[in-house]
C-alpha cells in the first residue's frame, strides 16, 4: 500500500503515531507501556522505510 499510495499511507502512520502517543499518556501500567513501545519501534521502522523509498 505504501508504495502505491504514499500520501495515504503517511496519513495512516501519523494517525497511528498519534494513537500510540495518546495510549502512552493514558496509562502508567509497565506491561502496557512495554507493549506500546513495541508498536512504536515498528512504526518508526516503517516511517524510515517509507522515507527511503521517497
N, C-alpha and C positions, 0 to 999 in steps of 0.2 A: 504494500500500500504506500509506503513512504517514498518509494522510487517513482511510482506512478502519479501520486498526488502529494507532493512535498508540502504545500501550504496547509492542506487539511490535516496531514499527519503532524505537522508542527503545532497546530492549534490544539489537537488532541493531547499531545505530550505536555503542552503548557497547562492544560486543564488538569491532567493527572498530577502534575507537579504541584499545582495549587491545592488539589485534594489531599495529597500527601502532607503538605505543609499544615493544612487545617487539622488533619488527623494527629500530627505531632503536637500541635498546640493544645489539642483537646484531651491528651492522655498523659499520665505520669507512670503508667504501668511499664516496667522494664521489658517484659516479654513482648508486648505490643510494639514498643519503640524499636526493639531489635528486628521484628518482622517488617515494620515500615522501612527501616534502613535498608533492608534487602531490596525492596522495590525502588528506593531512591538510587541505589547503586545501578540497578538495571536501567532505570530511566536516564541516568547520566550517561551510561554506555550507549544507549540508543541515540541520545542527543549528539554525542560525539560522532557516532557512525553517520548520522544524517548530515552533520556539518562537513564531514569528509567527502560526501557524495555531491555536495552543493557545488 
